[in-house]
């Protein structure tokens, strides 16, 4: 059974990692995919993913667009509406980390993290909400983090941005619920990706692993499965929630 047959889904920051996993999972379930990447170095990976998605029998297109830029998000959403005709699902996945103790975090580093992780969610939601309101349906899923719920030394900017996503998600769920638009967040724990691989090395990685009741790190596919639930009609009565996909790290 394909849970997203004929739906149009946007996934930001999808050239690799969790975003790519979500795009592939959605395409396997029949969704047409518009996804973004931001750097020239990701262009080849984006093209490869675009071809992979198309091979699954859906329409797919990669867009070079910076989710932290309000104007670029507006242009991207308008292009998707012209090309695909609708936007049913928006996955706000774009994100970075610039970890350091606050004493050493520069203002630019702080602003970069806030713009890419948090302002991007505002930018994209602001632009997709109008077509969703017109259609009187939609699902928005924002990628937060366990760090946004519990904090962590050396990750003040990342934690603040991801905590902000949670408050934003709950507020938008209140605002858009009457229009049949759901807004939820996912809080991944330690997920093995290109962005996090260095955290599993050495004694620190072993210590982190000991705190996870399931005794292992998570995968991008496990995040994609949770996102599929929230994006599809399986999650039709779920809004304003934060689902922790963390192997029990939050208990």
C-alpha positions in Angstrom: 0.0 0.0 0.0 1.4 3.4 -1.0 0.5 5.9 1.7 1.3 9.1 -0.3 0.1 8.2 -3.8 -0.1 11.3 -6.0 0.9 13.7 -3.1 3.4 16.5 -3.7 6.1 16.8 -1.0 8.8 19.3 -0.4 11.9 18.3 1.5 14.5 20.9 2.4 18.2 19.9 2.7 17.7 16.6 1.1 20.9 16.0 -0.8 22.1 13.6 1.9 21.5 12.1 5.3 18.1 12.3 6.9 16.6 14.5 4.1 17.6 12.1 1.4 16.2 9.2 3.4 12.9 10.9 3.7 12.7 11.8 0.0 13.4 8.2 -0.9 10.8 6.8 1.5 8.2 9.2 0.3 8.9 8.4 -3.3 8.5 4.7 -2.5 5.1 5.5 -1.2 4.1 7.4 -4.4 4.8 11.0 -3.6 6.2 13.4 -6.1 9.2 15.1 -4.6 10.6 18.6 -4.8 13.8 18.9 -2.7 16.4 21.5 -2.0 20.2 21.6 -1.7 22.2 24.7 -1.0 25.9 24.2 -1.9 27.7 23.6 -5.2 29.5 20.7 -3.5 26.1 19.0 -3.1 25.0 19.4 -6.7 26.2 15.9 -7.8 24.5 14.2 -4.9 21.3 16.1 -5.6 21.4 15.0 -9.3 22.0 11.4 -8.2 19.1 11.5 -5.8 16.8 13.2 -8.4 17.5 10.3 -10.8 17.0 7.7 -8.0 13.6 9.2 -7.1 12.5 9.3 -10.8 13.5 5.6 -11.1 10.8 4.9 -8.5 8.2 6.1 -10.9 7.4 9.5 -9.4 8.1 13.1 -10.5 11.1 14.5 -8.8 13.1 17.7 -9.1 16.1 19.1 -7.3 16.3 22.9 -6.6 19.3 24.8 -5.5 17.7 27.0 -2.8 18.8 28.4 0.6 16.1 27.7 3.1 17.6 30.4 5.3 16.8 33.1 2.7 13.2 34.3 2.7 13.2 35.4 -0.9 14.7 32.2 -2.2 12.1 30.2 -0.3 9.3 32.2 -1.9 10.7 31.7 -5.4 11.2 28.0 -4.7 7.6 27.5 -3.4 6.2 29.4 -6.4 8.3 27.2 -8.8 7.1 24.0 -7.2 3.4 25.2 -7.5 3.9 25.9 -11.2 5.8 22.6 -11.8 3.8 20.2 -9.6 0.5 22.0 -9.2 0.1 21.6 -5.5 2.0 21.3 -2.2 0.5 18.7 0.2 3.5 18.1 2.5 6.4 20.2 3.7 9.3 18.7 5.5 11.6 21.3 7.1 14.8 19.3 7.4 17.6 21.8 6.5 20.0 22.2 9.3 23.6 22.7 10.5 25.6 22.6 13.7 28.6 24.7 14.7 29.3 23.2 18.1 31.5 24.9 20.6 31.4 26.2 24.2 29.5 29.5 24.3 32.7 31.3 25.4 34.1 30.5 21.9 30.9 30.8 19.7 31.1 33.9 17.5 28.2 36.0 16.7 28.3 34.9 13.0 28.3 31.2 14.0 25.3 31.8 16.3 23.4 33.7 13.5 24.3 31.0 10.9 22.8 28.3 13.1 19.7 30.3 13.9 19.1 31.3 10.3 19.6 27.8 8.8 17.9 25.8 11.5 15.1 28.1 12.8 14.5 30.9 10.4 14.3 28.4 7.6 11.3 26.8 9.2 9.6 30.2 9.4 10.5 30.9 5.8 9.2 27.7 4.4 6.0 27.5 6.6 5.2 31.1 5.7 5.2 30.3 2.0 3.6 26.9 2.0 0.7 27.8 4.3 -1.2 29.8 1.8 -1.6 27.1 -0.9 -2.3 24.6 1.9 -5.0 26.9 3.4 -6.5 27.3 0.0 -6.6 23.5 -0.4 -7.8 23.1 3.2 -5.3 20.4 3.9 -1.6 19.8 4.5 1.0 18.3 6.7 4.1 20.2 7.9 6.9 18.3 9.7 9.7 20.1 11.3 13.0 18.4 12.2 14.0 19.3 15.8 16.3 17.3 18.0 16.7 15.7 21.4 19.3 18.3 22.0 16.5 20.9 21.7 14.7 19.2 24.5 17.5 18.5 27.0 20.4 20.8 26.0 24.0 19.8 25.8 27.3 21.4 26.7 29.0 22.9 23.6 25.7 23.0 21.6 24.0 26.1 22.9 23.2 27.5 19.5 22.0 24.2 18.1 19.9 23.5 21.2 18.4 26.9 21.1 17.5 26.7 17.4 16.0 23.2 17.8 14.0 24.2 21.0 12.7 27.2 19.0 11.3 24.8 16.4 9.3 23.0 19.0 7.6 26.2 20.2 7.0 27.3 16.6 5.5 23.9 15.7 3.0 23.9 18.6 2.0 27.5 17.8 1.4 26.8 14.1 -0.6 23.7 15.0 -3.0 26.0 16.9 -3.1 28.5 14.1 -3.7 26.1 11.2 -5.7 23.3 12.8 -9.0 24.7 11.8 -7.9 24.6 8.1 -7.1 20.9 8.4 -3.4 21.6 8.3 -1.3 19.6 10.7 2.1 20.7 12.1 4.3 18.3 14.0 8.0 17.9 14.9 10.4 15.0 15.2 13.2 15.0 17.7 15.9 12.5 16.6 18.4 11.2 19.0 21.8 10.0 17.7 21.2 9.2 14.1 24.2 8.0 12.0 24.7 10.5 9.2 27.6 12.4 7.5 26.9 15.2 10.0 27.2 13.1 13.1 29.7 10.4 12.4 32.5 12.0 14.4 30.4 11.9 17.6 30.5 8.1 17.8 34.3 7.8 17.9 36.3 7.0 21.0 35.3 7.1 24.7 32.7 9.8 24.2 30.9 7.7 21.6 30.9 4.7 23.9 29.5 6.8 26.8 26.8 8.2 24.6 25.8 4.7 23.5 25.5 3.5 27.1 22.8 6.1 27.7 20.6 4.7 24.9 18.3 2.0 26.3 18.0 0.3 22.8 21.8 0.1 22.8 22.4 1.4 19.3 22.4 4.5 17.2 19.5 5.2 14.9 19.3 5.3 11.1 18.0 7.8 8.6 15.3 5.2 7.5 13.9 5.1 11.0 13.5 8.9 11.0 12.0 8.6 7.5 9.4 6.0 8.7 8.3 8.4 11.5 8.1 11.3 9.0 6.0 9.1 6.7 3.5 8.4 9.6 3.2 12.1 10.3 2.9 13.2 6.7 0.4 10.5 5.7 -3.2 9.9 6.7 -2.0 7.5 9.3 -1.2 10.5 11.4 -4.5 12.3 10.5 -5.4 13.1 14.2 -1.9 14.1 15.3 -0.9 17.7 15.4 1.3 19.9 17.6 3.3 17.0 18.8 7.0 16.2 19.2 7.9 12.6 18.5 11.2 11.5 20.0 12.9 9.0 17.8 15.9 8.4 20.1 16.0 4.8 21.2 14.8 5.8 24.6 17.5 8.4 25.2 14.8 10.8 26.6 13.6 8.6 29.4 
